[in-house]
Amino acid sequence: LGVGRLGICTALCLEKAGYHVLGVDVNSAYIDKINKKTLNSPEPSVNEMLATSKNFRATTDEDEGVEFADVIMIVVATPSTGVDDRHYDHSALSMVLSSLNKRKLHNKHIVICCTVLPGYCRKVANFLVKDCVNTTISYNPEFIAQVMYLLLCYLQTDMVLIGEGTKDAGDVLETMYRRMVENEPEIRRMSPESAEICKLAINCFITTKIAFANMIGDAADNTEGADKTDILEAVGCDSRIGSKCLKPGYGFGGPCFPRDNRALGHHMRSVGVEVR
């Protein structure tokens, strides 16, 4: 459910792995371009993969979508609100879950692929699908690096994070990813609550390295005879630290890193952990 920039990449990678995929979206003109294979995506390789796909199509009919699949992956936007402690706007996601609940689903695995605040799956998502029978809620967020093509982020990921609603749901997702990826990533299965925190922890640790590298860079720039690149390359040689995201330069930014830091800080304060 949701075949925008991220959703269509998910769909095409699964189709390439041999799955039959039906995408659902509200934009009928966009859906028509997908089905006619006339979509002109700026994302590298998307147009080519769409052109050669045989088992992927799209629809605006949500009923058709939920009847089609046993695994329902939700890839909708949860943008930053910038309002108080509402670090993510869950309204589109919650609306989709409420819509699924009205259909009183049976024997489905619902997978949330967008970033949420810790506790959303347990406190909100499960409540919103309370009338569905034998239906699980799992959390499987994307990890998108802006320096990589989106499709490569899916096909050659370092790690697959699965917050499994049940062991059976986790087994299904692990099988899907092992068929889909082109490398051999770590597959980490845990509770949805753990995965919600893990997603934020990874992004926040990356920003910590970026900020630390720039702090050392500033110190070197103001120290006669010091070279910031030499220093940080040496620091990155320590296997406990690593060289990724440890170069002096621009600070972190983008749509995810700043809000994820705020969100993790909010969650930590909400559970009694002091942060500064």
VEXZAVO-83848 format. One line per 4 residues: number of its first residue (from 1); their letters; for each residue x, y, z of N, C-alpha, C, O. Coordinates in pm, whole numbers. Each point is the difference from the previous one (the first is absolute). Last residue first. Layout:
BEGIN
NUM	a	X:Y:Z:X:Y:Z:X:Y:Z:X:Y:Z  ... $
END
This chain:
BEGIN
276	rvev	2059:1510:2723:33:142:-13:41:28:-143:32:114:-33  -329:-502:367:82:32:-117:25:149:-3:-82:80:46  -121:-514:292:38:140:-13:92:19:-120:100:-71:-14  -505:-294:117:144:8:-24:37:146:-24:-56:64:-89 $
272	gvsr	-400:-256:160:77:34:119:150:4:-17:73:2:99  -443:-70:-427:19:-121:80:96:24:117:49:-94:62  -159:442:-372:-131:-55:37:11:-127:83:-94:-35:72  482:251:-254:-56:78:111:-132:-59:47:-31:2:119 $
268	mhhg	226:-197:-495:82:-25:117:-52:77:121:-7:-54:110  -195:127:-530:-34:-131:55:80:-28:127:-55:-53:97  151:450:-330:-134:4:59:-36:-134:63:-53:-5:111  454:31:-352:9:76:124:-133:6:72:-7:-14:122 $
264	larn	17:-176:-547:63:-89:97:14:70:135:-23:-61:104  -146:318:-460:-94:-105:39:59:-95:104:-67:-38:95  335:380:-290:-102:58:90:-94:-108:51:-38:0:117  353:-133:-436:67:39:125:-100:56:99:1:-37:118 $
260	drpf	-157:-57:-545:22:-124:74:75:26:129:-25:-67:101  -52:423:-404:-122:-37:72:19:-128:79:-58:-16:107  422:174:-379:-34:94:109:-122:-43:80:1:6:123  133:-288:-501:93:6:112:-40:100:109:-2:-38:117 $
256	cpgg	-257:-21:-542:-10:-102:104:88:25:122:-47:-7:114  7:269:-546:-133:-10:61:-5:-91:123:-98:7:75  556:269:-212:-96:-85:-69:-131:-11:76:-16:60:106  545:14:76:-125:68:-32:-95:-97:-66:0:-119:31 $
252	fgyg	541:208:223:-108:-88:-45:-128:81:-24:-19:107:58  499:130:-132:-73:-63:108:-111:-89:-54:-30:2:-119  489:99:-161:-131:55:32:-59:-73:120:31:-116:25  463:36:-26:-71:59:-113:-131:61:44:-9:64:104 $
248	pklc	421:-463:39:-42:139:25:-68:58:-121:38:-30:-114  -54:-498:245:81:95:-76:-47:142:33:-120:22:17  -52:-489:100:99:59:90:96:90:-76:121:-4:20  -478:-325:-166:-61:119:59:94:69:98:-45:60:98 $
244	ksgi	231:-523:-199:-120:55:-64:-55:118:80:-3:-2:123  388:-282:3:24:123:-75:-124:61:-63:4:115:-46  99:-421:526:-30:-10:-143:6:135:-69:-15:104:64  45:-312:428:-60:126:-45:-41:-8:-146:-117:24:-33 $
240	rsdc	346:-373:269:-112:30:89:-77:124:-47:-113:23:42  514:-171:-256:-116:-80:-39:-121:23:91:-113:-28:-39  510:372:-104:-34:-81:117:-130:-74:-30:-102:62:-26  266:257:-278:69:-128:-12:-27:-92:119:18:-121:-10 $
236	gvae	-174:581:-26:-85:-98:-65:65:-135:-19:-69:-98:-27  315:469:203:-104:-40:96:-87:-110:-59:-35:-95:69  351:290:-352:64:-87:99:-102:-48:102:0:-117:38  -142:426:-355:28:-126:-68:65:-98:97:-28:-119:-4 $
232	lidt	-48:554:157:-123:-79:-6:18:-130:-77:-67:-99:31  438:404:7:-47:-41:133:-118:-95:-11:0:-107:60  173:310:-453:93:-100:54:-53:-55:132:4:-121:24  -241:478:-209:-20:-123:-77:91:-111:50:-44:-114:14 $
228	kdag	80:551:174:-122:-69:42:-22:-131:-76:-50:-97:57  508:355:86:-75:-27:-123:-121:-86:33:14:-114:43  373:479:219:-89:-117:2:-75:-12:-133:-32:100:-63  340:265:193:70:-122:-36:-88:-124:-6:47:-105:-44 $
224	etnd	-222:510:332:109:13:-96:69:-134:-23:39:-68:95  -552:148:41:124:-44:63:112:2:-103:-5:-72:-99  -467:155:15:45:106:89:127:-38:78:38:67:96  -253:-366:-400:13:124:-78:55:114:85:64:92:-51 $
220	aadg	-171:-506:258:123:-8:-81:24:128:-78:113:47:-11  -512:-87:258:115:7:91:131:-2:-79:93:75:31  -492:-137:-268:11:139:46:122:17:92:72:99:-9  -176:-536:-132:47:81:-112:18:146:39:99:63:-39 $
216	imna	-296:-356:345:145:-24:-8:60:81:-114:110:54:13  -570:-35:19:57:63:119:152:-17:2:74:94:30  -321:-311:-365:9:144:-25:57:75:119:70:100:-16  -147:-563:59:104:23:-101:17:149:-28:113:48:-13 $
212	faik	-466:-180:294:129:-15:67:115:28:-98:96:68:34  -537:-72:-202:23:118:83:136:-7:70:69:101:11  -202:-474:-266:18:116:-88:33:124:83:92:75:-33  -200:-470:264:131:-10:-65:28:122:-88:111:53:-1 $
208	ttif	-535:-85:198:101:22:104:140:-4:-61:84:84:33  -451:-196:-301:13:145:16:101:35:109:66:103:-7  -162:-558:-61:65:54:-119:20:151:14:107:52:-31  -355:-267:360:143:-29:15:78:52:-120:111:51:14 $
204	cnia	-580:-18:-21:57:95:95:150:-26:22:77:94:20  -329:-387:-296:11:131:-63:65:101:93:78:85:-44  -159:-516:219:96:-6:-111:19:138:-62:113:46:-18  -442:-96:352:135:-8:57:105:-1:-110:104:64:12 $
200	lkci	-567:-80:-123:43:133:41:144:-2:51:76:93:-26  -265:-507:-91:1:86:-119:53:139:35:85:55:-70  -160:-359:424:120:-31:-78:11:89:-123:108:49:-31  -499:-38:306:113:70:61:126:-19:-83:77:94:-18 $
196	ease	-454:-324:-128:-30:143:-6:115:82:60:39:103:-56  -23:-573:87:33:47:-134:-28:149:-15:74:70:-69  -195:-290:471:146:7:-13:40:58:-135:92:80:-9  -547:-160:79:46:108:89:151:18:-10:49:112:-5 $
192	psmr	-258:-473:-227:-23:130:-64:50:116:85:51:98:-54  202:-559:125:-136:48:18:-20:131:-76:97:70:-28  267:-380:-181:-23:41:139:-146:41:12:-77:-13:-95  506:-160:-272:-140:-13:37:-17:28:148:78:-46:83 $
188	riep	294:121:-512:-22:12:143:-149:2:30:-72:92:-39  463:-219:-357:-145:9:18:-27:-7:150:23:-102:63  415:235:-410:-46:-45:131:-153:13:3:-54:104:-39  257:-162:-447:-5:93:112:-29:-72:132:-49:-113:2 $
184	enev	225:7:-503:-34:-82:116:-2:89:125:93:-3:80  -205:118:-626:116:-27:84:-43:-91:115:-103:-67:-10  -206:230:-311:107:-52:-85:126:-30:79:95:-57:-54  -660:58:187:128:72:3:105:-70:-87:-8:-120:-27 $
180	mrry	-448:-60:83:6:128:-69:140:60:-10:37:54:-104  -168:-471:338:-20:-15:-145:28:130:-75:43:-3:-115  -25:4:580:109:-87:-47:-14:-26:-150:100:-18:-69  -441:263:286:122:77:-17:116:-87:-49:81:46:-81 $
176	mtel	-502:-251:172:-13:99:-107:131:72:-25:42:15:-115  -68:-311:481:3:-71:-128:-8:96:-118:71:-15:-99  -123:193:531:139:-43:-23:13:-73:-133:95:23:-75  -527:103:215:80:114:-42:145:-39:-27:60:46:-97 $
172	vdga	-353:-377:265:-44:42:-133:86:115:-51:44:-2:-115  23:-145:557:47:-101:-96:-35:40:-143:81:-15:-91  -248:280:444:144:17:-18:58:-97:-101:85:37:-80  -534:-85:205:16:123:-80:148:25:-27:37:38:-111 $
168	dktg	-139:-391:397:-40:-33:-137:16:122:-91:46:-13:-114  28:65:576:110:-73:-63:-35:-33:-144:87:7:-88  -321:423:270:3:-140:45:119:-66:-68:58:55:-94  -82:400:51:-119:-10:84:-18:-138:57:-49:-15:112 $
164	egil	526:256:-258:-102:-99:-35:-117:0:97:18:-4:122  383:315:-329:-72:0:128:-123:-87:-17:-105:48:-42  585:7:-238:-135:-56:3:-52:3:143:48:-73:87  370:265:-442:-56:10:135:-146:-46:-3:-83:58:-71 $
160	vmdt	565:-119:-227:-146:1:-10:-54:-3:142:31:-91:77  468:257:-305:-78:-70:101:-149:13:-29:-47:106:-43  389:59:-255:87:-61:101:-78:-89:94:49:-104:45  -198:192:-567:-6:59:132:97:-69:96:29:-119:-17 $
156	qlyc	-164:110:-489:132:-22:57:11:65:138:97:70:29  -505:-59:-288:60:-123:-51:135:-33:64:40:-116:4  -297:518:107:-81:-119:24:78:-128:-34:0:-96:76  195:513:-155:-25:-4:143:-82:-123:37:14:-54:110 $
152	llly	65:154:-563:115:-64:64:-17:-8:151:48:-93:64  -374:321:-317:-8:-143:-25:117:-74:64:-17:-112:49  6:589:-29:-98:-64:86:-3:-151:-19:-4:-75:97  456:343:-180:-126:-14:-69:-96:-75:91:41:-89:75 $
148	mvqa	338:364:172:-20:-121:-80:-131:9:-77:-93:70:40  254:256:281:109:-9:-98:-17:-122:-91:80:-19:-92  -377:120:459:-20:95:-108:111:-5:-104:-17:49:-112  -191:-450:418:118:86:2:-9:94:-120:-13:-46:-114 $
144	ifep	-354:-266:414:32:65:-126:120:93:19:-4:92:81  -302:-510:145:122:75:32:52:56:-132:57:-72:-82  -573:-112:278:105:9:-100:121:73:59:-13:80:92  -354:-381:205:31:131:-61:112:-7:-102:86:-88:5 $
140	nysi	-450:-226:250:114:-29:-88:40:128:-74:-29:15:-119  -330:-262:511:67:126:-33:128:-31:-75:88:-71:50  -613:-176:58:146:-4:9:58:133:-46:-67:79:-67  -428:-339:218:64:128:-30:150:-18:20:45:-33:110 $
136	ttnv	-483:-334:-224:114:47:78:45:138:-46:-22:40:-114  -443:-383:131:74:96:-83:110:64:84:-27:50:110  -378:-352:-17:126:-69:-32:85:84:-95:55:-50:-98  -489:281:113:16:-130:64:130:-66:-48:29:-5:-119 $
132	cdkv	-242:540:188:55:-97:-94:34:-130:73:47:4:114  -204:405:95:-109:-84:-52:48:-100:-104:-80:-79:-51  372:408:261:-53:-90:103:-110:-93:-49:-24:-105:59  353:465:-236:-42:-119:-77:-63:-104:93:7:-120:-26 $
128	lfna	151:538:199:-70:40:-123:-45:-119:-84:-91:15:-82  355:-72:481:-136:44:32:-79:30:-127:-118:-33:-9  573:-77:-32:-77:-118:41:-144:37:35:-92:-78:-26  389:434:-80:-28:-87:-115:-86:-120:38:-99:-30:-66 $
124	vkrc	242:335:419:-91:58:-100:-37:-101:-108:-119:-26:-22  414:-79:398:-104:84:58:-104:48:-101:-116:22:35  500:-306:-158:-72:-61:113:-122:82:39:-109:-54:18  392:217:-366:-56:-131:-38:-85:-59:112:-111:-49:-24 $
120	ygpl	347:459:104:-113:14:-92:-64:-134:-32:-122:-13:3  524:101:272:-127:-22:66:-119:6:-94:-111:-38:38  556:299:-161:-5:-122:80:-132:-8:78:-42:96:65  37:179:-520:49:17:137:-4:-134:73:-92:-78:-22 $
116	vtcc	150:65:-509:-100:39:99:67:23:134:114:-42:22  -18:-40:-603:52:27:134:-111:49:92:-81:86:-38  -17:-430:-376:37:141:19:41:23:146:-41:-74:89  -137:-341:-276:135:22:-53:47:145:17:111:33:-40 $
112	ivih	-477:-439:233:21:145:-5:144:26:-40:93:-42:70  -445:-389:-140:139:39:26:11:152:-18:-23:52:-108  -352:-492:182:15:141:-32:139:44:42:42:-25:113  -301:-462:-229:116:61:66:10:144:-49:26:24:-118 $
108	knhl	-472:-385:155:90:88:-76:119:40:88:-9:5:122  -447:-261:-52:123:-73:-37:92:82:-91:41:-45:-107  -498:268:138:27:-130:59:134:-52:-53:28:6:-120  -321:507:172:90:-94:-66:13:-130:79:-15:-2:122 $
104	krkn	-299:428:-141:4:-117:89:82:-114:-62:-50:-108:-26  -53:575:-123:-17:-117:-87:7:-131:78:-18:-108:-55  94:531:258:-140:-1:-45:-29:-121:-88:-114:-44:-10  559:129:152:-83:-55:108:-146:-7:-41:-70:-94:37 $
100	lssl	385:302:-323:15:-146:-2:-90:-64:106:-58:-106:-24  79:571:18:-70:-48:-119:9:-153:-11:-98:-65:-36  340:279:373:-142:7:31:-84:-52:-117:-101:-67:19  566:106:-84:-30:-109:95:-149:-2:36:-60:-107:8 $
96	vmsl	213:462:-277:8:-126:-73:-37:-117:91:-76:-89:-39  109:512:237:-117:-6:-87:-3:-130:-80:-106:-60:-17  482:156:283:-115:-37:83:-127:-10:-83:-84:-86:26  472:238:-244:16:-139:42:-121:-46:80:-54:-108:-24 $
92	ashd	75:561:-93:-22:-83:-119:8:-148:33:-81:-80:-47  175:390:399:-140:3:-42:-28:-87:-123:-100:-71:-3  506:181:298:-46:-136:-26:-137:-5:-66:-57:-108:-15  495:449:86:-143:8:-29:-46:-138:-42:24:-44:-112 $
88	yhrd	400:187:443:-43:-61:-126:-151:20:-14:-74:-10:98  287:199:272:114:2:-92:-32:-66:-134:68:27:-99  -301:213:525:-53:-86:-107:105:-4:-111:-10:72:-99  25:193:511:64:-131:7:-56:-96:-104:25:-120:7 $
84	dvgt	-59:638:-104:17:-52:136:72:-135:-2:110:-11:-55  -177:148:-411:-93:49:101:24:-72:132:-24:-120:11  220:38:-461:54:124:55:-86:60:109:19:116:38  -51:-530:-339:-105:101:19:58:134:42:-54:106:-34 $
80	spta	240:-544:-278:21:77:122:-106:108:10:-32:66:-98  -93:-510:-182:91:114:-1:14:66:136:-82:-20:90  -62:-437:-323:-20:44:139:92:121:20:101:-10:71  -319:-288:-526:83:101:63:-39:20:147:-118:5:35 $
76	vvim	59:-486:-288:-55:135:-13:88:97:80:82:-42:82  -126:-485:-199:112:90:-27:-58:138:-28:-5:44:-115  -129:-577:297:-47:139:-4:121:92:-12:86:4:89  -228:-546:-203:108:90:41:-47:144:-18:-42:40:-109 $
72	ivda	-168:-563:156:-36:136:-38:106:95:56:9:19:121  -103:-574:-236:91:95:63:-30:138:-54:10:23:-121  -261:-372:-42:4:-40:141:90:93:80:-17:13:122  -266:108:-599:124:-36:70:-25:-49:142:-95:40:67 $
68	fevg	-255:104:-397:108:-55:-81:110:-64:84:54:-104:-38  -432:352:214:-39:-135:-42:116:-70:-70:12:-123:7  35:572:119:4:-86:119:-44:-142:-32:41:-94:67  -45:420:-421:134:-18:56:3:-95:117:87:-88:6 $
64	eded	-498:219:-206:74:-91:-88:138:-30:59:48:-113:-6  -300:435:225:-62:-133:17:74:-104:-84:29:-110:47  86:565:-96:58:-61:119:-58:-139:27:70:-88:49  -6:382:-506:-104:-75:73:63:-72:119:68:-101:-16 $
60	ttar	153:349:-343:-49:92:102:-102:-68:91:-51:62:93  490:-285:-374:-143:29:0:-30:108:104:79:25:91  351:-326:-391:-47:89:105:-148:31:-17:-55:-17:-108  480:-381:-19:-98:96:-51:-52:81:119:33:-29:115 $
56	fnks	354:-384:-260:-31:117:83:-100:87:-74:20:36:-116  224:-438:-47:-94:-38:105:-26:113:99:-25:-23:118  329:45:-498:-109:-81:-54:-110:-25:102:-115:-26:-36  562:395:-98:-79:-75:100:-117:-71:-67:-60:50:-95 $
52	talm	388:259:-110:24:-145:-15:-83:-83:99:4:-123:-5  -26:605:-2:-21:-43:-138:14:-150:-17:-68:-60:-83  166:266:502:-144:0:-28:-28:-54:-140:-93:-78:-20  539:140:145:-58:-114:70:-150:-9:-22:-55:-109:-14 $
48	envs	279:480:-168:45:-122:-65:-61:-125:66:-45:-92:-68  -33:520:259:-70:-13:-129:36:-130:-70:-85:-65:-60  315:166:462:-142:-29:24:-74:-20:-132:-75:-96:-15  552:225:68:-37:-140:-25:-147:-32:24:-44:-110:-34 $
44	peps	224:573:240:73:-90:-91:-53:-144:3:-25:-56:106  -279:494:-10:83:-92:78:69:-100:-93:-68:-67:-78  -261:401:-51:138:49:0:95:-93:75:122:18:-5  -587:-151:-276:54:25:134:142:53:-11:78:-49:-82 $
40	nltk	-518:-28:-228:134:56:-19:55:40:136:-8:117:40  -397:-469:-262:48:83:111:143:46:-29:85:-79:-41  -380:-222:-216:44:128:-56:50:94:110:30:116:-27  -255:-575:23:148:3:-1:53:124:-72:100:-4:-73 $
36	knik	-560:-138:195:36:14:-141:151:2:-21:49:1:-113  -222:-26:553:-55:-115:-73:30:4:-149:12:-104:-64  124:468:343:68:-123:41:-49:-118:-85:81:-77:-52  -294:488:-7:134:2:-59:78:-126:38:76:-53:-81 $
32	diya	-499:117:276:-15:-27:-144:137:-3:-69:23:-84:-87  -47:211:539:-23:-143:-15:-10:-38:-148:52:-103:-42  -28:558:148:129:-65:27:-11:-151:-19:88:-62:-59  -480:315:32:85:30:-116:136:-67:14:56:-51:-97 $
28	snvd	-364:19:459:-40:-83:-115:86:26:-123:29:-93:-75  50:127:614:20:86:-118:-28:-81:-127:85:-78:-44  -81:-103:498:-120:81:-22:6:82:-128:-102:52:-45  323:-560:158:24:142:25:-125:78:-36:-89:-50:-68 $
24	vglv	339:-483:99:-123:76:18:36:144:33:83:26:87  146:-512:-327:14:125:71:-133:74:7:-79:-4:-94  260:-528:33:-104:95:-38:17:124:87:-10:-6:122  315:-463:-285:-17:119:82:-111:87:-57:-4:28:-120 $
20	hyga	271:-544:121:-107:73:-66:-40:115:91:-36:-21:116  539:-218:-127:-131:13:63:-98:70:-93:38:81:-85  448:-170:17:-91:-106:-39:-138:6:63:-81:-91:-19  477:401:29:33:-121:76:-96:-115:-29:18:-111:51 $
16	kelc	-81:543:-237:122:-54:-57:40:-131:68:61:-88:-61  -420:332:237:-37:-61:-127:120:-65:-66:-10:-109:-55  84:355:444:-70:-125:31:-43:-72:-127:6:-123:-8  191:546:-38:100:-95:51:-64:-134:34:59:-105:-25 $
12	latc	-340:459:-110:79:-49:-112:107:-99:45:29:-97:-70  -303:312:400:-79:-87:-88:84:-61:-111:-9:-120:-27  206:442:316:-30:-124:72:-71:-99:-92:37:-118:-7  30:543:-165:127:-73:7:-18:-132:74:54:-103:-42 $
8	iglr	-417:397:23:19:-65:-130:133:-74:-4:12:-103:-67  -122:350:459:-86:-116:-20:22:-70:-132:-3:-123:-7  229:535:124:51:-118:70:-82:-124:-31:55:-109:-19  -190:513:-186:143:-15:-28:59:-124:68:77:-73:-61 $
4	gvgl	-586:29:42:74:120:-34:147:-32:-19:35:-110:-44  -458:-162:155:104:-32:-99:65:128:-52:18:18:-120  -383:-240:507:88:114:-18:113:-37:-95:91:-73:38  -292:-320:188:-85:118:0:89:123:0:71:28:97 $
END
